[in-house]
């Protein structure tokens, strides 16, 4: 089953030597998961102020520049994994959490969880 491990970061935090070490730990974990066949994809994201909201309003596309919302923590990156079961997915999420030194969010994907064919 596929899972997304979401990594969050406080937008006010300044990049530090600790972050450099965390990045090294994440890159090592990325290589390990790729070697085991469990890594589907991983990526860091640009800061929220470089993002955009894209929506259709009144039949027209409207694009709004960031930043968005008042949340201090924003999605900073993700690992898309293909784990044998929920226990393994939680173990991998724990490794990501240890690497970044903070909490991560783990969610299964709809289609791999058995989303009905007619909804695909």
C-alpha positions in Angstrom: 0.0 0.0 0.0 1.2 3.5 -0.7 1.6 6.1 2.0 2.6 9.8 2.1 4.9 10.8 4.9 4.5 14.6 5.2 7.3 16.7 6.8 6.4 20.1 8.3 8.6 23.0 9.1 8.1 26.3 11.0 8.2 29.0 8.3 9.9 31.4 10.7 12.8 29.1 11.4 16.2 30.0 10.1 18.3 27.3 8.3 20.9 26.0 10.7 23.6 23.4 11.1 21.0 21.1 12.7 18.9 21.4 9.6 22.0 20.5 7.5 22.5 17.4 9.5 18.8 16.5 9.3 19.0 16.9 5.5 21.9 14.4 5.5 19.9 11.9 7.5 17.0 12.3 5.2 19.1 11.7 2.1 20.6 8.6 3.7 17.1 7.3 4.5 16.0 8.1 1.0 18.8 6.0 -0.4 17.9 3.1 2.0 14.3 3.2 1.0 15.1 3.3 -2.7 17.4 0.3 -2.3 14.7 -1.6 -0.5 12.1 -0.8 -3.2 9.9 1.1 -0.8 10.5 4.6 -2.0 8.2 5.8 -4.8 9.2 9.5 -4.7 10.4 12.1 -2.3 10.9 15.9 -2.6 11.4 19.0 -0.6 9.1 21.9 -1.3 9.8 25.6 -1.9 8.6 28.0 0.8 4.9 28.8 1.0 5.5 32.4 -0.3 6.6 30.9 -3.6 3.4 28.9 -3.9 0.1 29.8 -5.6 -3.5 28.9 -5.1 -5.2 27.9 -8.4 -9.0 27.7 -8.5 -11.9 28.1 -10.8 -14.3 30.9 -9.9 -17.3 31.7 -12.1 -15.9 29.5 -14.8 -12.5 31.3 -14.9 -9.1 30.3 -13.5 -8.0 32.5 -10.6 -4.4 32.4 -9.4 -3.5 33.9 -6.1 0.2 34.3 -4.9 1.2 33.1 -1.5 1.8 33.2 1.4 -1.3 31.5 2.7 -3.1 31.3 6.0 -1.8 32.1 9.4 -0.2 28.7 10.1 3.4 28.8 11.2 4.0 25.2 10.2 3.8 24.5 6.5 4.4 21.3 4.4 8.1 21.3 3.7 8.5 18.0 1.9 7.3 14.4 1.6 8.2 10.8 1.0 5.8 8.7 -1.1 6.4 5.1 0.0 5.0 1.7 -0.9 5.0 -0.3 2.3 4.0 -3.9 2.9 1.6 -2.9 5.7 0.6 -0.2 8.1 3.2 -1.3 10.7 6.0 -0.9 8.2 4.7 2.4 7.0 4.6 3.6 10.7 8.2 2.4 11.1 9.3 4.4 8.1 7.4 7.4 9.3 9.3 7.0 12.6 12.6 7.0 10.7 11.7 10.2 8.9 10.6 11.8 12.2 13.9 10.8 13.8 15.8 12.2 10.8 14.1 15.6 10.9 13.9 15.7 14.7 10.2 16.6 14.6 6.8 15.1 14.0 5.6 13.9 10.6 2.2 13.0 9.3 1.5 9.6 7.7 -1.5 9.0 5.4 -2.4 6.2 3.1 -3.4 6.9 -0.4 -7.0 6.4 -1.6 -6.4 4.2 -4.6 -4.0 1.9 -2.9 -6.4 1.6 0.1 -9.0 0.1 -2.3 -10.8 3.1 -3.7 -13.8 1.7 -5.7 -13.0 1.6 -9.5 -15.9 3.8 -10.4 -14.5 6.7 -8.3 -11.1 6.5 -10.0 
